[in-house]
Amino acid sequence: MNITADDKALLNKFLKDNQLFYIADPEIMGDHDIGPRSEDEERLLSGPTDPHLVNMVRGRVLAAMDEGNTMIEQMGAAPGAKWGDIVASIFTASGDLSMIAPHGVVGFAACVHYPIKYIIKYWTDEPTVGVRDGDGFIHNDPRYGGIHGTDQSCIMPVFWKEKLVCWVSCTIHEGENGATEPGGMPPSAESRYDEGLKMSPFKVIENFQLRRDLVTFLQNMVRDPKLQLEDMKVKLHTCLRMRERVLAVLEEFGEDALTISLRQHIEDVQEEVRRRIEELPDGTTRVLTFPDSTLRENALLKFSMAVTVKGDKMTLDFRGSSPEFINRAINCNAASLKTMLLTSYLQNVWPDLPQTMAVFGPIKMLFDEKSVLNGSFETPQPMSLIPLFKAMTIPTIPMAKLSYSLPHRYTAIVAPQYDQPGTFIYGGLTQNGENVGNFCADINGNGQGGRAHRDGEHSVSPPFAANCDIGEMEVIEEELPIVRLGAFTLTKDRVGFGKYRGGLGYEMIASTRGTGMWGFMTGCTGSLFTPSQPLFGGYGPPVYPLCKIQNVNIFEQLESNPDKIKFDILDLMNKQTVEGGKYSTHPMAMTFELCENGEVYMMCQGTGAGYGDVLLRDPALVIKDIEEDLISHETARDIYKVVFDSTTLIVDEEATKTARQDERKSRLKRGKPFDAFEKDFVTAEPPAHLPYYGSWDDPTIIYGTSQGKRIKMKASEMQSMFMPNPKDEKIKALEKQLDATKAELDACRAKSRG
């Protein structure tokens, strides 16, 4: 049978018109580069351009994005909006990210080009959808482009004289999204169907108005319908304002000027990135780190990164990392990971560059399929923050090594920031009877790493944005039944030590009152393995636990004897001044649990990693830390080897020099030649008792578990990990213990009868 060209065309049309499911497009999701020039862009940029006009248009557009960011922050209802987890951005007509607001979250914008390109490819000519002036789209599913399901974006095309000229978008970390646990980041999610709202890009705005039927549908899917409605309105009107500003630019300067400015902006960035890569020495540097929990059980999950430079090309290789977990929430997809890597490069490596995804155009990335960093479509990803926070911090280590010898650097070399989403996620009924679920803004208070020339800043920002805030506790307590017991006290002695120490985090001591139903959960690793690696001989930050005082109402004791209780985690846990309480410590990974009024939950926002050898720290800086109550006398003596008078804090310079010389001699005595160390330390495989996931010495061989037993597999044939339910495991252990007790009791009875 002969099939003609017309037959093929008819068959292809039938298949296109009857596609079963518009899954995320692998071609779009796998491409982080800017697309080729459009015909208009090629025509306009093939000849000379006016740099002064381009700069003027660029300034106007950036001002529009900045205004949009301010609108979100001032009007947004979500905690994330109020404390800066937001962004406004503009894209070319073909969907390439051109510019974002100067103080927005880079990753929130960098991921939106994926859904825009999806909309262009699938919905523009779709007769039931289409893309017209006055339309707007919503999305949040990271599988179609995004960070995780709590971040909702509003996307709007901008038309000029009936022609699509660009896109604008704004994104807010909304929090509550109807997931299996309140707050939108459920560590207990065992499938993607536990994640709550999973919005592939769809039209929710027509004729510049929200469609109320779809708004109602979305409100019906979440615990906080007021929040969903309010912030959909905020995002719509922010996009409308940005559209208005862009139209003013078009009116004044014309379409050609805007098109040239948006495209030339990103092409200039790519050209500069290639030049900077070529400056670097050729070679490969490597780093690896280990999230120490799936948020349900303790485990070491390898995150491996190798940076290779050759000429003007750079390759980031993540092969050999942990396999994905088909029933755990911590997976992320490669597209999400790239946006967070971009955040790291734009904040810690090349912060002077304009913030655009074009930075990564010259950079190639390599992943294993079905790894925790490149999760497949069916894996749950609501707590993708676990690998993503690592992605925002560990690139500073290999890039510092590559950049160290350059005669000109583009920023100070900095050790990794504290890399955990350290905060309480909450849900329940407020003191006003409203049903809510969200997160506390402490996620924005991470300590900075030590720098090549000075200490890191305390609780300065999250690793995903340079301009965020933790908010005012008094404002939060007006809306929520959470009571902060004590001020934001810096974590004394829990520091990343070094020649320059990391910036400290602070303690969070929280309770509730005035509510009939309330609960907390947390979503951190870093309670067993140091969360942030140091640089050039510094110390990593310590590990941090979650602490609880339960079966007690602390407010009753504060009424009778307030002076007895000091709100300091170490004092509370060691002296147990809250009478009758049940004291306990746990990893900082806790699924949602209900709590009673007056029970106390405590955790730390961690410190950044240290930079350089502690024995090189200026003794005056050590004493300054003591005076500011950042470290104890014991730390100054034991870690920094500083000799001083305990009363006057005057340093004995000669004794300090001698103590440090003695410590160096002791190091040499304790040390081993590398070959001898390797012989004693290196094993052929991970220790048998260790729940280990990822490669060991060979990146092509991956370790995991299956039915409770360790397995090895080729990286090219990686299989998903399936973890047992921790409650089932506990029940089995208790049943086994009960059986043993019964057997022992039966033996005693038999003996007594005999």
N, C-alpha and C positions, 0 to 999 in steps of 0.2 A: 504494500500500500504506500503510495507516494503522499507525503505531507507537504503541502505548499506553504509558502511564506504567509499567506493569508490565514491558513489553518493555524499556524504557530502563533500568529498575532492574536487570533480569536481565543486560542487556548490560554495564552498568557493573560489576556484581559479577563477571562473567566476566573482564573486562579487569583488574580489581584482583587477582583470584585467579591470573591467568596473566601477570602482569607479567614481562617478560623479565629486566630487570636493575634493581635498586634503586640507581640512581645517586644521587649527592649531590643533595639537594633544593634547587633554585635559590631557592625562596621562603625556606627556612630559612637558607641560606648568605648571602643578600642582606640579611638583617634583623639589625641589631645593637642594636635597641631592646628594651626589656622588653615582654613581652606584656601583653594586657589582664588586668585582675583576674579571677580565678576567682569563681564564685558565693560560695564560702566567704569569699574575701578581700573581696569587695564587701560582704557581710553584716557582716563583722567591722570593716571600716574605715569604713563609712558613718556610724558613730556615734562617740562619744568613746572614746579609748584612754588607758590609764594609762602616761604616759611613764616613770615609775620602773620599772614592770614590764618595759616594752620594753627599757630600758637594762640591767636585770639579766639578762634573757634574752640580749640581744646580747652582754654580757660573757661569759656562760657559753659561748655558741656560739663566740666568738672564741678563748676559752681552749682549747676542744676542737680548733679548727683549728690553733692554735699547738702543741698537744701532738702532733697528727698530723704536722706539719712536722718536729718534733724526732724523732719516731720514724723518719721516712724518712731523715733525715740521719744518725742513729745506727746504723741497721741496713742502709741501702742498700749494695749492692755496686758499683754503677756509680760511676765518678769524679764524674759529675754529681750523684749523691746526696750524696756525701761533701763536696762543695764548694759545695752550696747551690743547684744548678739543679733546684729542686723546688718543689712547692706542694701544699697541702691546701685544699679549698674546699667550700662548701655552697651548694645551689641550692634555689629554691622547688619546690613540687610540679610546677609547669608548666615548670621548666627554666631559670628566670632566675637568673643568678649573683647571690647576695646578699652573701656575705662570703668572704674568703680569709684564710689565716694571715697574721699581721702582718708576717712576714719571708719570705714566699714570692715566687715569680716571677709577677707580675701576668698576663703574657700566657699562661702555661701554664693559668691558671684561666679567663681571659676567653674562650678558644677552646673550652672544654669545653661551654658551653651549646649549641653547634651539635650535637654528637653526642647530647646528652641529648634535645634536641627532636626529633632524628631517631628516637631510640629510642621516644619517646612516640608519635610519629606513625605509625611503620611496624611496630614490634615489639610494642606493647602488646596489640593485638588479633590479632596474627598467631598462628594456632593452633600453629605449629611452634616459636614462640619464647616470647612472653609476657613479662610483667614481674611477678615474684612476690617475696615476702619471701625473702631468702637468695640472690637472684640478684646477679650482678655482670657488668659488661661491660668490654671492652678496646677501645681504638682508638688509632691513631696517624696515619692518613692525613690530611694537611692539607686534602684536597679535601672531607672530611666534617667538618672542624673540627680545627685543630691548627696548629702552627708548621712543623714538618718531621718527617720520618719517624723521627727519633731519639727523639722525645718520646712515651712511652707512658703512657696514662692508664688508671686503674682507676675505674670508675663504679658506684656501688651505690645502689639505691633504699632508702629508709627507710620502713618501714610501722609504723603505730601502730593497734592494734585493727583490723587487716586493711585499713587505709586508707593509701594512699601520701601521706606528708606532706612529704617533701623528698628531695633527693638529696645524696650526698657523693661527692667524688672526690679522687684524688691523682695527681700526674704527676711523672715523673722523666725527665730527659734521660738515656736509657740508653746512647746511642752506637751500638754495634754492632747492626745489624739485618739483616745478610745482603745489603747492597747490593753493587754490582759492585766497589766498593773497600771495604776494611775501615774501620770506624769510623762508618758510617752517613751520612756526608756526602760522597758521591762527586762531585767536580767533573767527572769524565769521563762522567757519566751522559748518554746521548743520547736516552733515552726514559724514561717513567715506569716501564717494566718493568726498568730498571736500579737502581731505588731500594731494592730489598729488600722487607721487610715493608710492605704497604699495607693496614692493617687498617681496614676500615669497621667501625662499632660492632657487635660481636657478643658473645654471651653466652659467658663462659669460666668463670663461677662459678655453681654451683647448690648450694642448701642450705648456703651459706657455705663451700663447698669448691671449690678449683680442680679443673676437669675435667682429669684427667691425660692423656686422649687429645689434647685440644687443646693442653695444655702441651707435650706431646711433638712435636706438629706444629710449634709455634712454635720449639721448640728445634732442630728439624731444619732450620729455615730460616736459622739464624744461625751465625756462627763461634764464638760463645761461649755454649754451651748452659747452662753454670753460671750465668752472669750473667742469662740470660733467666728461669730458674727462680727464682733467689734473689730478684730484684726483683719478680717477680709475687707471690711470697709476702709480701714487704715491703709492697707496695701493698695487698694483700688485708687484711692484719692492721691496717694503718693505717686503712683504711676501716671495719673492724670496730670499732676503738677509737673512731673518731669517731661511728659509729652508736651505740655504747654510751653515749657522752656525751650524744648528742641524745636518746636514750630516757630518760636520767636527767632531762634538762630537761623532757621531756613528762610524766614521772611527777610531778615537783614542781610544774610550772606549768600543765600542760595543753596540749592541742593548739591551742586558740585563741591562747594567748600566743605559741607558736612561730610560727604562721601570721602573726599580726599583726607580729611582730618582723622576720621575714624580708622581708615585703613592704613594710612601712613604711620599713625601712632603705633600700631602693632607691628608693622614691618620694621620700623626703626628699632623697636625693642628687640626683635629677633636678631637683627644685624649686630646690635651691641652685645647680646648674650653670646653669639658666636665669637666675637672678638675677645670677650672675657674668658671664655673657655679656652681659647687658643693661648692665652697668657699663662694658663696653669701648666705645671709640669706634667708630661705624659706619665701614665702609670695608674696603678689601682690601689685604693685604700679601702679597708673593710671595717665594718662595725656590726655587732649583733647585740641584741638585748632580749629579755624574756619577760613578757607578761606572765604573772605567776598564778593566774586563776582564770577559769572559764566564767567566773561569777557564780558558779554553782558548786565547784570543787576546786581544790588546789591542784595546779599542774604547771609545768614549765612549757611555754609555747614559744618556740624560737621565731624571732623576727630578724632576718638576715639581710644586710644591705652591703653591696660592693659598688664603689664609684670608680669608673674607669674613664680616663681622659686620653684621647688620642687626637692631636691636632685641634680642630675646632668642633669636635664631637665629644659628647659625654654620654655614658651609658650607666644607668642605675639598675643594678641586678639584684632582685629579691628572691631568686631561686634558692631552694633549700629551706625555706621557712615552713612553719607548722602547717599541717593539713587543715582543711576547713572542718567545722563541726556542724553536722546536719541538724542537730537539735540543741544548739546553744546560740546565744544572742550576740556573740562577739565577733562574728565574721564581718568583713567589709568587702566591697568589690573594688577592682583595680581603678575604676574611674574616680571613686570617692577618695581612694588613697592618693591619687595624683593631685587632687585639689589641695589636700592637706600638706603634701610635700611642697607644693607651690607656696603655700603659706610660710613654710619654714625658710625657703630660699628668699622670699621677699621680705622677711622680717630679720633674718639672721645672717644672710650671705650677701645679698644685693639689695638692701633696703632702699637704695637711692633710685632703683628702677621704677618706672610706672607700673602700677599693679594691673597686670593683664595675663591671661593664660598663655599669651605668645611667648612668655619667658621659657616655657617648656618645649617650644617647637623644635629646637635643635637637640633635644635630649631624648634618647631612646630608653625605654624601660622594658625589663624582662621579668616575667612572672611564671611560676608553675601554675598549671590549671588546677582548680580545686584546692588552692592553698587558702589559709585564713585571710590572706591579703588580696586574694582574687577569687572570692567566693562565687559559687554558681547561683543561678537565679533562684533556686528553691531554698537556699540557706537563709535562716533568720539573721537580720542585720540591725536590729534596733539599738544594740550596744556596740556598734562599730567604733565608737569612740576609743575603745581599748587599743586596737592597733593604730587608729588614726592619730591619737595623741602621741604615740611613739613616732609616727611619721613626721610630726611637726617638730620633733626635738633631736632625734639621732642624726639627721644629716649634718648638723653642726660639727660633729666629730670628724668625719672624713673630709668635709669641706674646709675645716680649720687646718688640717694637715696639708691639704693641697694648696691652701692660700698662704700658709705661714711664711713661705720664702719670697712672696711677691714684694717688690719694692713699693707698690701701691695697693692698699686694701680699701674696700668700699664700705667697711664698717669695722668696729672692734671685734676681735675674735672672742666668742662667748661660749662658755660651757652650757650644756643642755639645761633648759628650764624644767621645773617640776612638771611631769607629763601625765598627770591623772585628773580626771573630772571630779575633783574632791568637793563633794557637796552632798547635802541631804535632798533626796527626791521625796515628795510627800503627796498625800491624797486623803480625802475625807470631807467632813462637814466643817465649815468654818464656824466661828462664834456667831456669825450672822445667819447660819443655816444654809449657806451656799455650798454646793458640791463642787470641789475643785481638785485638781491634780497638776503638779508642776515641779519645778526644781528651784532650789535656793541659788541666789546669784554668787555664792562663794566659789562656784566653778570658775569665776573670773579673777580669782585672787592668787594665782600661782606665783611662787617665788622664782626670780630670775637666776640663771646660772652666773657663777663668777666670771669676770671678764679679764682680758689680758692686761688691763691697766687699773682695775678697781673691783671692789666687791659688787655682787649682784644686788639688785633692788628688791626690797621686801614686798611680797604679795603684790606685784606690779600689774599683772595682766594674765589672761589665759595665753597658752601658746598659740591659739588660733587668731588672736587679734591684739594689736598694740593699744587700742583705745576702748577699753571696757571698764565697767565699774561694778562694785559689789553692793551698791545701794545703801540706803539708810535703814537701820533696823527698826526705828520707830515707825517708818512708813509701812514696812512689811507687817509689823505687829498690829497695825490698824486693820489690815485685810485678812490676816491669818491668825490662827490660835497658837502659832509657834512663839515661844518665849526664849530669847537668848539670855542665858544665865552668865553674866559677865561680859566684859568687853572683848574685842578682837585681840587677844593676847598672843604675842609672837611666841613661837615654839622654841623656848630656850633649850640650848644644847642639841636640839634635833636639827642639825645643820649639815650642809655639804661643805666640809672643811677644805681648806686649800691655801695657797699663797694669797688668793682672793677667794673668800667664801661665797657660797650661794646666798641669795636673798632668802630670808626666812618666810615661812608660811605662818599661819595663825591657827589657834584652837577654835573649834566650834563646839559649844556646849548648849544643847537645845532641849527644851521640854515643851509640853503643851498644856493649855488650860482653857476651860470654857467650851469644850467640844464634846459631843456625844460619840463621835467616831473619828478616829484619826490614825494615820500610820506613816511610817518612814521606810525608805529603802536607800541603799547606796550602790554605786557601780564602779568601784575602784579595784585595781590590782596594786601591787607594791607593798603588800604586808609581809612578804617573805623574801623577795628579791628586790634589791634596791631599784626604785622606780626610774631614776635618771642617772646615766653613766657620767663620770667625771671626765675632765680633760687634762692632759699633760701632768699626771701625777696627783691630781686632787682626789678628794673623797666623794663618793656618791652620797646622796642624802640617806638617812636611815630608813628603815621600814616603819610603817605606821599602822597601828591597829584601830579597830572600832571598839569603843568601850560603852558599856551600858550599866545603869543602876535601875533595876526594875523592882516591882512589887512594893513601891513606896510612892508617896506624894511629897515631893520636896518642898512644895509651897507651904504645907502645913508645918514642916520643921523650920522653914524660914520665918514664919510668923512667931514662933515661940523662942527661937534662938538663932537669929540671923548671923551673929558674929562667929558662930562655931564653924560655918562652912565656907571654905575658900574655893572659888571657882577656878581651879587649875586642875587639869586632867591628872597629872602625876600626884598631886596632893589628894584629890578625891579617891583615886584608885588605891593609893598606898596607905593612906590613913583611914579611909572608909568612914568619913565623918557624917555621912548620911545614914542615920540609924535604921536598921531593919531592912536595908536594901539588899537585893541580890546583885552582886557585882560580877561582871563577866567581860572577857575580851574576845575579839573575833577578828578574822580578816575583814578588810574594808570592802567586802562584797556581801551584800545582804539583800535577799529578795524581800518584797513588801511584807511588813508585819504590822498588825495593829498594836497600838500602845495605849496605856492608860494616862489620864491627866496626872502630871507630876513626875512621871518616869523620865529618866535622863539618858540622852544619847550623845556620845562624844566622838569626835574624830578630828584629824588635823589636815589643814591645807599645807602641803609639803614645801620644802625648801628646794632651791635649785642646786645643781651639782657644783662642786668646788673646782677651781682652776689652779693648777700648779702645786708644787710640793709644800706641805704645811711648814716645813723647816725653813722655808724662804719667806714666811709671813713676817712683816714688820712687827716687832713686839709692841710698838705703840698702838697698832691696829688691834692686837689681841687685848690690850688693856682697855681700849675704847669699847670693845665688845662687852667686856666685863662691866664697865661703867654704865652701858646701856642695857644691862641685864639680858644680853643675848646668849652669853655662855657663862659657865660656872668657873670657879677657881680651879676645880679638878680638870676641866677640859683644857684650860690654858696651860696647865702643867703637864698633863698626860699626853695631849695631842700635839700642842704647839711647842712643848718643851721650853716654856718661858719661866724664868725664875724671878719672883717679885715678892714684895712685902704684902702680906694679906691685908694689913690695915691701911697703909698709905698707897698701895698699888704702884709703888715705885719699882721699876725694873732694875734688876742687877744685870747689867749688860755683859760683864765678863762671865758670870755664872751661867747666863743664858747661852752664850757662845760655847762654853764648855759642855753644857747639857746637850746642845744640838750636835756638837762634834761627837760626843759619846753615842748619841742615837745613830749617827751615820755609821760609826764603827760597828754598832750592834746590828744594823741592817746588813752590813757586809758579812758579819759573822753568821747571821741567820740565813743569808742568801745562799743560793746554789748556782753553779754554772747551768746555763740553759739546758744543755743536753741531759744533765742529771735531774734537773727539775722535771723535764718532759718525761723522762723515764719513770719517775715516781708518780707524776700527776696525771698523765694522759692515759686513758683507758681505751680499749678497742671499741667499746660500745657504752651507751649511757648506763649508769649503775642500775641494777635490776629493780631496786625498790623505787626508783624515781619515775613519777608519771611524766614522761618526756615526749614532746611532739616536735618533729622537725628533723633536719639532717644532723649528723654528728661530725664525722671528718670528711665525708664525701657528699657534696650537695645533691648528687643524683640519687641517693638512697635516703628515704624518709622513714622515720620511726613513728609509730602510733600504737593504738590499742584496738583490739577487736574482741568483744565478749570477755573483757577483763584481762586479756593476755597481750603481751607486747608483740607487735608485728613489724616487719620491715617491708618496704615496697619501693619500686622504682618511682622516681619523681614524675616520670612520663606516664605512670599508671596510678597516680595518686587516687586513693579512695577516701570518701568522707568518713569522719569519725562519728560514731553514735555513742553517746554517753548515757549510762543508766541514771535513773532518777535518784538523787541523793536520799530522798525519803525512803524509797524502796530499799536502798542499800542499808540505811539505818534500821529499818524494820527487820531485814534479814539478820543483821548483827544482833539485834535485841532478841530475835527468835532463837538464834544460835545460843546466846547467853542464857535464855530462859530454858532451853532444852538441856544445857549443861547443868543448870541449877536443879532442874527436875531430876536429872539422872543422879546427881550427887545426893539429893534428898531421898530418892528411892533406895540408893545404896545404904544410906544411914538407917532408913526404916528396916531394910532387910537385915542389916547387921544387928539392930536392936531386937528384932524378932528372933534372930538366931541365938 
